[in-house]
Amino acid sequence: MKTINIYLDTTGKIKGLYNDLLVEMNLGTISVQRASNVEFNNSTQKWEVDIIGKGIIALFDTRQEALDWEIKYLENRIENDKNIP
C-alpha cells in the first residue's frame, strides 16, 4: 500500500511533498514548487542535498541515502510548520 504524508497549515492549505498519489486523491488544483535538489559532485565524489535558499546542507556516499535524508528533512520542516518553498 502506498502512503503519503499531507499537512494542513494554519491558512487551510494542504502541504506535503509531491507524490503521484496527490492526483488520485482529487484534492483540486495543485501547485508544485521545487524545494531541493540532489546531485552528484564529481570533485568530492559525494551526493549533495541542496535545499533551495539554504544551499548544500548534507553529503552522502549513495544517492539513495541522500534521497531518504532529503525526504525526512523536508517532511520534518513541513510537519513543524517551517516555511519551505
Residue pairs with C-beta under 8 A, 6 or more apart in sequence:
2 19
2 21
4 16
4 17
4 19
4 21
4 22
4 25
5 16
5 17
5 75
5 78
5 79
6 14
6 15
6 16
6 22
7 14
7 15
7 16
7 78
7 79
8 14
8 15
9 15
9 81
10 81
14 27
15 78
16 22
16 78
17 35
17 71
17 74
17 75
17 78
18 32
22 30
23 30
33 85
34 52
34 85
35 51
35 52
35 74
35 84
35 85
36 49
36 50
36 51
36 52
36 70
36 73
36 74
37 49
37 50
37 52
38 47
38 48
38 49
38 50
38 63
38 66
38 67
38 70
39 47
39 48
39 50
40 46
40 47
40 48
40 63
41 47
41 48
41 59
44 59
46 59
46 60
46 61
47 59
47 60
47 61
47 62
47 63
47 65
47 66
48 56
48 58
48 59
48 66
49 56
49 57
49 58
49 59
49 60
49 66
49 69
49 70
49 73
50 56
50 57
51 57
51 73
51 74
52 85
53 85
57 73
58 66
58 69
58 70
58 73
60 66
60 69
74 84
77 84
78 84
